[in-house]
Amino acid sequence: MRRRSLLAAPLLAAPALAGAQEAWPSRPISLIGGFPNGSGVDIYQRRLAEPLSRALGQPVVVDNRTGAGGNIGSDFVAKARPDGHTLYFGTAGTHAINASLYRALPFDVIRDFTPIAHLGEVPNVLTVSAERRPQLTDCHAVIAAARANPGRLNYGSTGNGASTHLAGAQFAIAAGVELTHVPYRGQPGAALAVLQGDVDLFFNQTGPAIGMIRQGQVRGLAVTTRTRVAALPDVPTVEEACGLPGFESTTWYGIFAPANLPQPIVDRLSAEITRILREPDFQRWLIESQGITPPGVFTPREFAEIQRRDVARWAEVVRRSGATVD
C-alpha cells in the first residue's frame, strides 16, 4: 500500500506543476522607454506597440520613465522580473554610450539585460532655424561662423552623452572648431530651442526632424551618415556638405528585457518583431517617415555582439569628445 502511494505521488503533483508554469504572455506587456513623449524613441515605440500587441494577443503598453539619459527607465527594467512582461526600448545611448559616460550606474548594460531585437540604424541631421538663423545657409557657413567666434556658436542636444550631443562633439573635432554644448531634457525641448533661436544648431534625429524640415521650420544642412538618407534626398552628407571626409555618427534602437529571460520567450519575441520589421508597410514607414535604415536579420546573439562592440567604440568617442555628465 505504501509503495503504491509513493508511485502515485509524482502523478498527482504533475498537474500542479504544469499549472504553475503559466502561458506567456498572460497579461499586458509594459514597453518601457527612457525618453519623453514626441521623441524619436517614443514615436517608434508607439508604432511598434500596435502590431506587437496583435501578434502576442496582449496589449503592449508604452510607459516612458524619463531622466538621466534613459538610465531611469533602464534601471527599472534591470530590476524587473524576467518573465517577458517588462521590455525596454533601448538605444545605443542607453545600452552602449552610458556605460562610459556615467561613472556609477546602478546596473550593468551587458550583464543585467537580455538583448532581443535590433530595430534599425538611426542617423542625425544638422538643423538650424529657417527664421532665426538666416545667415547659416549651409555647412560651410556654420564652420566659418564657428572659426570666426570660437565658443560663441552653440548646439542643443537631448541630454549629456546622447547621440545628439556626441554627433555635435564629433563634428566640432572633425571641423577643428569650438562649439558650446547646451543639453536639454529630451528631444522636444531641444527642438523648441532651435526653433526659438535659443541655440544655433541641433543635430536632431531624423525621425522627429523630417517633419520640421518638410514644413520649412528648420533647414537640414547635412546628415551624419556616409550616404544620403532616402527620406531626405536633398540633404547632403556631412562629407559632401562640409568637406569632412569619412564623417559618420549613427546609433541604433533595440528591444531589451531583464537578464535571464527564458529562451522560449526570447525566441518568440525575436521572431515576432523580426516579422513586423520585414512587413513592407513598416519598412516604408521606417525609411520614408523616420529616415531609419531597417536592420539586417540579426539574431538576439548577433544583436548582443553589436552591443558589446559599440560599448567599446563609444567609450573611445566619449573619451575623445570630453563629454561629461553635468
ROVORO-206804 format. One record per residue (C-alpha): x, y, z; residue in three letters. Coordinates in pm, whole numbers, plus 50000, padded with zeros to 5 digits. Each point is the difference from the previous one (the first is absolute). Layout:
<nodes>
XYZala/...
</nodes>
This chain:
<nodes>
500005000050000met/502785024450098arg/501934991849677arg/496915007049784arg/499515033750174ser/503595010349933leu/499714990849633leu/496815020149962ala/501465031550161ala/501865012849689pro/496864995049790leu/497945020550242leu/502635027650007ala/500305003149622ala/496795020449940pro/500995024250277ala/503435005549845leu/498515005249657ala/497575025650136gly/502825019150167ala/501645006249662gln/497545024849853glu/499835006249630ala/501815031149874trp/498885027149967pro/497274997350261ser/499445037450055arg/500835033749836pro/503655006449915ile/501685032350108ser/502275014949734leu/502155023850202ile/501665029749835gly/502555023750144gly/499125031349804phe/497095024749985pro/496844998949792asn/500705012649648gly/503634988649998ser/501304977349725gly/499934970750243val/496415007250102asp/498835002749638ile/501514966149914tyr/498774983550323gln/496395008849928arg/500234989249637arg/501444966050103leu/497654994250295ala/496864996249789glu/501074971249770pro/501894983650287leu/496825000550210ser/498134982049722arg/502784974549959ala/500214991450370leu/496295001750080gly/500555024350290gln/500175038150016pro/503505014449972val/499885031850210val/502555027849949val/501285013250334asp/502625027649980asn/502155003650312arg/502235029049909thr/503155014950143gly/503764995850025ala/500514992549632gly/497634970350010gly/501554985350317asn/496795003350204ile/498174977149759gly/502984976749965ser/500294995950376asp/496314992150031phe/500234972449740val/503294986250135ala/498254993950334lys/496764986149853ala/499044963250003arg/501354981749693pro/496604986449903asp/499535017149663gly/497445025350122his/502485028950030thr/502055010649698leu/502235029949931tyr/500255020549683phe/503715006650019gly/502445019649790thr/503735000949938ala/499895028250253gly/498384980650281thr/501774967049933his/503445010049869ala/500855036950045ile/498785003150360asn/502314972150110ala/503005023349964ser/498245033350048leu/498704992850351tyr/502484989450267arg/497634981750236ala/497034984649825leu/497764979050228pro/499954972849735phe/502284984549738asp/498895006149641val/501244965449897ile/499544977750302arg/496565012250113asp/498154998049668phe/498954975049736thr/500345014049645pro/496974990749791ile/499895018749668ala/501925026449804his/497525025949865leu/502085019849752gly/502775025749954glu/499105035750095val/501755030249838pro/500125036050119asn/499485030749785val/501605034050060leu/497155025050023thr/499725037850044val/496975022550034ser/498835012149660ala/498735032650154glu/502455007150283arg/503274990549830arg/499725012049637pro/503775005349982gln/500734963050057leu/499104990049646thr/502194969149976asp/502584979650187cys/502935021249881his/498295030850147ala/499674981750333val/503684991150005ile/501035035449897ala/497885015350277ala/501444976050257ala/503585008049896arg/499385037450006ala/498524998850352asn/501374970050195pro/497504987650255gly/497315025349904arg/498094975849778leu/498054974550203asn/498014968649940tyr/497144984050189gly/499704963350082ser/497554976050157thr/502324995650299gly/503604994550100asn/501464970549816gly/497014995349769ala/500644993949632ser/498915035949933thr/502785011650235his/502754977249874leu/499175007349634ala/500635036850074gly/503184992250192ala/501284977849717gln/499165027349749phe/501935026250197ala/503064977350019ile/499864991449629ala/499555036649896ala/502595012950246gly/497605024850160val/498775007850350glu/496264996650060leu/498145004650329thr/497734971450102his/496575007750150val/498224968550127pro/496224997350030tyr/497864973250155arg/498864982249688gly/499355007349635gln/496945023050031pro/501885025250214gly/503045000949771ala/497835002649687ala/498095029450148leu/503285016750097ala/501314999649644val/496675012749864leu/499985029150245gln/503635008349936gly/501114991150352asp/502664977949840val/501645002749661asp/500204963449898leu/498374966850081phe/501204965949877phe/496474986450019asn/499054963849933gln/498474996049658thr/496624987150122gly/498805031750173pro/502085022749771ala/498484989549668ile/496645016650061gly/501665032350115met/502165000749687ile/497114992749765arg/497895027350163gln/502795025349959gly/500485005950372gln/503664990049989val/502594995249731arg/501674966349981gly/503645007249919leu/501554965350017ala/499304964350107val/502534981250212thr/500074968549786thr/502494989149733arg/497255000849738thr/496905021649963arg/496814990950186val/497144988949772ala/497455021250187ala/502165031349953leu/501484995749652pro/500825037149963asp/501995001750324val/503684991949938pro/502234979950230thr/502435017650233val/502804989049769glu/498265015549698glu/498735031650170ala/502885007950234cys/503024984649832gly/500674976550294leu/501034966449845pro/498694968350160gly/497855017550260phe/497354977150148glu/497985000750321ser/497074976150023thr/498394980150279thr/497434972250024trp/496774990650174tyr/499364965950155gly/497744979950228ile/501394986850327phe/498594980250293ala/501344993450350pro/502854975050023ala/499224962850007asn/496875002149788leu/498994964049912pro/501214990449653gln/496544990649864pro/498805035550073ile/503155014949845val/499434979449685asp/496295008849977arg/500605037350044leu/502875000149752ser/497954981349739ala/496945022550033glu/501975032549993ile/502084988449703thr/496794991349812arg/498555034550073ile/503185017649886leu/499934980949671arg/496455010949915glu/500095023549696pro/497795026450165asp/502185000650310phe/503185002349795gln/498555028949796arg/499125017850324trp/503534995350133leu/501715012049683ile/497665027149871glu/498565013950322ser/502824995050251gln/503164998749792gly/501014968150180ile/501934972649821thr/498184967050061pro/502164974650180pro/501504969449847gly/498784966350118val/501714998550338phe/499454972450252thr/499935009950369pro/503554986250029arg/501185021449706glu/498305030650146phe/501814993450328ala/503325000349812glu/499115033149833ile/499295014550342gln/503294987450145arg/502015014849712arg/498215033350034asp/500695002450373val/503715000449912ala/499605022349690arg/498005026950178trp/502354999650298ala/502685013149766glu/497655026549854val/499055011650350val/503685001950098arg/501005020149692arg/497015023550021ser/500465007350369gly/496264994450056ala/499065001050365thr/496844998450206val/499275033150171asp/
</nodes>
